[in-house]
Amino acid sequence: MAKKKVKAKPVKKPAKKLIKKALVKPAEAAKPAKAAKPAKKYKKGEPQIVYLGLGSNVGDREEYIEQAVFLLGKVKGIDILKRSTNHENEAEGGGDQPAFINAAVMIRTTLSPYELLEKFQEIETALGREREVEWGPRTIDIDILLYSDQVISDDKLQIPHPQMHERLFVLLPLKEIAPRAIHPILEKTVEDLYEDKKNEAGEKYDDELPGFKEIKRGGGYDDFERW
């Protein structure tokens, strides 16, 4: 007698969720998901450490630097903690113009980055800063280099300063007062950034050569009271 063929029933595929569950080991399934580290929040009025870059290449350049530091110290919400000595270097990016005196200042402040920007512009204006020519000569320039570990990028303000890691005339005085300060985007210390750029530039920016020299003035608060 011929055997009757029996049609095999189709195997029912398990639901996707069940497959996924089967592939996960029990230990892995029990392990809780790692929570994302929340971004650090800053409360209004909470003191922050901020690093500034100052530059002048018009008139009595050293005097303008001293006046700027003096006025910074008079702003409510700003305490000056350190300042570098003054350094002279050739002007960059603005054609034939006088050499700059540059310095760096470390402050503690309860003001926001935007409030600082407003105060700095007021000081620049009071000291005769004109903004007719981009990269042109200036009596005083006050830049926010680092504001704690904050990163800001909009039409009004960029922190860290977008060119600070490319400018030896910024990094040299900043290294003098804050060699271990860390660039929050590049994750390198100021000292490392300086060494990287100096090696890249070679002898052109040797800090022992004329045109990139330390000016033996400043560094103390007695000078500020002269103005």
C-alpha positions as CSV (number, residue, x, y, z in Angstrom):
1,M,0.0,0.0,0.0
2,A,1.4,3.4,-1.1
3,K,2.3,5.7,1.7
4,K,0.2,8.9,1.8
5,K,2.3,12.1,1.5
6,V,1.7,14.5,4.3
7,K,2.3,18.2,3.5
8,A,4.6,19.7,6.1
9,K,3.3,22.6,8.0
10,P,5.2,25.8,7.6
11,V,7.4,26.7,10.6
12,K,6.2,29.8,12.3
13,K,8.9,32.4,12.5
14,P,9.4,33.8,16.0
15,A,8.7,37.5,16.4
16,K,11.6,39.9,16.0
17,K,11.5,40.8,19.7
18,L,11.9,37.1,20.6
19,I,14.9,36.7,18.2
20,K,16.6,39.7,19.7
21,K,15.9,38.4,23.2
22,A,17.4,35.0,22.3
23,L,20.6,36.5,21.0
24,V,21.3,38.6,24.1
25,K,23.2,36.9,26.8
26,P,21.6,36.9,30.2
27,A,24.5,38.8,31.7
28,E,24.3,41.5,28.9
29,A,20.5,41.7,29.3
30,A,20.9,42.4,33.0
31,K,23.6,45.1,32.5
32,P,22.1,48.6,32.7
33,A,22.7,51.0,29.8
34,K,25.5,53.5,30.5
35,A,24.0,56.9,31.0
36,A,25.4,59.8,28.9
37,K,27.5,62.2,30.8
38,P,25.5,65.4,31.1
39,A,27.1,68.6,29.9
40,K,28.4,70.8,32.7
41,K,26.0,73.6,33.4
42,Y,27.1,77.0,34.6
43,K,24.9,78.9,37.0
44,K,24.6,82.7,36.6
45,G,26.9,84.4,39.0
46,E,29.1,81.4,39.6
47,P,32.8,82.4,39.5
48,Q,34.7,81.2,36.5
49,I,38.4,81.3,35.5
50,V,38.9,83.2,32.2
51,Y,42.0,83.9,30.2
52,L,42.4,87.1,28.1
53,G,44.7,88.1,25.3
54,L,45.7,91.8,25.1
55,G,47.4,93.6,22.2
56,S,48.4,97.1,21.1
57,N,50.4,98.5,18.2
58,V,49.4,102.2,18.2
59,G,51.0,105.1,20.2
60,D,52.5,104.2,23.6
61,R,51.7,100.5,23.3
62,E,52.8,99.4,26.7
63,E,50.8,102.2,28.3
64,Y,47.7,101.1,26.5
65,I,48.2,97.6,27.9
66,E,48.6,99.0,31.4
67,Q,45.6,101.1,31.1
68,A,43.5,98.2,29.8
69,V,44.6,96.0,32.8
70,F,43.8,98.8,35.2
71,L,40.3,99.3,33.8
72,L,39.7,95.6,33.8
73,G,40.4,95.5,37.5
74,K,37.8,98.3,38.0
75,V,34.9,96.3,36.5
76,K,32.5,94.9,39.1
77,G,32.6,91.1,38.9
78,I,36.2,90.8,37.7
79,D,39.2,90.0,39.8
80,I,42.6,90.0,38.2
81,L,44.6,86.9,39.4
82,K,47.7,86.9,37.1
83,R,49.2,88.8,34.2
84,S,52.1,88.0,31.9
85,T,55.0,90.2,31.1
86,N,54.7,92.2,27.9
87,H,56.0,90.7,24.6
88,E,56.7,92.4,21.3
89,N,56.1,90.8,18.0
90,E,55.7,91.7,14.3
91,A,52.1,92.4,13.1
92,E,50.4,89.7,11.2
93,G,47.7,89.8,8.5
94,G,47.3,93.6,8.3
95,G,50.0,94.8,5.8
96,D,52.7,97.2,6.8
97,Q,51.9,98.3,10.4
98,P,53.8,98.7,13.7
99,A,54.8,95.7,15.8
100,F,52.5,94.7,18.6
101,I,52.9,94.5,22.4
102,N,51.0,91.4,23.6
103,A,50.1,90.2,27.1
104,A,47.8,87.6,28.7
105,V,45.7,88.1,31.8
106,M,44.0,85.5,34.1
107,I,40.8,86.7,35.8
108,R,38.1,85.3,38.0
109,T,34.7,86.6,37.1
110,T,31.0,86.2,37.8
111,L,30.1,87.8,34.5
112,S,28.8,85.7,31.5
113,P,30.9,85.6,28.3
114,Y,28.5,88.0,26.6
115,E,28.7,90.4,29.6
116,L,32.4,90.3,29.4
117,L,32.4,91.0,25.7
118,E,30.3,94.1,26.3
119,K,32.6,95.4,29.0
120,F,35.7,94.7,26.9
121,Q,34.3,96.6,24.0
122,E,33.5,99.6,26.3
123,I,37.1,99.6,27.5
124,E,38.4,99.4,24.0
125,T,36.3,102.3,22.9
126,A,37.4,104.3,26.0
127,L,41.0,103.7,25.0
128,G,40.4,105.0,21.4
129,R,39.9,101.7,19.6
130,E,38.7,102.2,16.0
131,R,37.2,99.4,14.0
132,E,37.3,100.8,10.5
133,V,39.9,98.4,9.2
134,E,39.8,94.6,9.9
135,W,43.1,93.4,11.2
136,G,44.3,97.0,11.2
137,P,46.3,98.9,13.8
138,R,44.6,99.3,17.2
139,T,45.2,101.1,20.5
140,I,44.0,98.0,22.4
141,D,42.5,94.7,21.6
142,I,41.0,92.5,24.4
143,D,40.1,88.9,23.4
144,I,38.5,86.1,25.4
145,L,40.8,83.2,24.9
146,L,39.3,80.6,27.3
147,Y,36.2,80.9,29.5
148,S,36.6,77.9,31.9
149,D,35.9,74.9,29.7
150,Q,33.0,76.4,27.8
151,V,32.6,76.1,24.1
152,I,30.5,78.9,22.4
153,S,30.1,79.5,18.7
154,D,27.6,82.0,17.3
155,D,27.6,85.2,15.2
156,K,28.5,87.3,18.3
157,L,31.1,85.2,20.1
158,Q,33.5,82.3,19.7
159,I,35.1,80.6,22.7
160,P,37.8,79.2,22.7
161,H,39.2,82.0,20.5
162,P,39.3,80.3,17.0
163,Q,42.9,81.3,16.2
164,M,44.5,81.1,19.6
165,H,46.2,77.8,18.9
166,E,47.7,79.2,15.7
167,R,49.2,82.3,17.2
168,L,52.5,82.1,19.0
169,F,52.1,85.7,20.1
170,V,49.0,84.6,22.0
171,L,50.4,81.3,23.3
172,L,53.7,82.6,24.6
173,P,52.3,85.1,27.2
174,L,49.4,82.7,28.0
175,K,51.9,79.8,28.6
176,E,53.7,82.1,31.1
177,I,50.7,82.4,33.4
178,A,48.7,79.2,32.6
179,P,50.9,76.4,31.0
180,R,48.5,73.7,32.2
181,A,45.3,75.3,31.1
182,I,43.5,73.0,28.6
183,H,41.9,73.8,25.3
184,P,38.4,72.2,25.6
185,I,38.2,71.3,21.9
186,L,41.7,70.3,21.1
187,E,42.2,68.7,24.6
188,K,45.8,69.9,24.8
189,T,47.5,72.1,27.3
190,V,48.6,75.7,26.4
191,E,52.2,74.6,26.8
192,D,51.7,71.7,24.3
193,L,49.9,74.0,21.9
194,Y,52.8,76.4,22.1
195,E,55.4,73.7,21.5
196,D,53.5,72.3,18.6
197,K,53.2,75.6,16.9
198,K,56.8,76.6,17.6
199,N,58.1,73.4,16.2
200,E,55.9,73.9,13.1
201,A,57.1,77.4,12.6
202,G,60.8,76.6,13.1
203,E,63.2,79.4,13.7
204,K,60.9,82.1,12.4
205,Y,59.3,82.5,15.8
206,D,62.2,81.7,18.0
207,D,61.4,83.5,21.2
208,E,65.1,84.5,21.6
209,L,65.1,86.4,18.3
210,P,64.4,90.2,18.0
211,G,60.8,90.9,17.0
212,F,59.5,88.3,19.4
213,K,61.0,89.5,22.6
214,E,60.0,90.0,26.2
215,I,59.5,93.7,27.3
216,K,60.9,94.3,30.8
217,R,57.9,96.2,32.0
218,G,54.6,95.3,33.6
219,G,53.9,92.3,35.7
220,G,53.0,94.3,38.8
221,Y,50.1,96.3,40.0
222,D,52.0,99.5,40.9
223,D,52.0,100.6,37.3
224,F,48.2,100.6,37.1
225,E,47.9,103.4,39.6
226,R,50.0,105.8,37.5
227,W,47.0,106.3,35.2
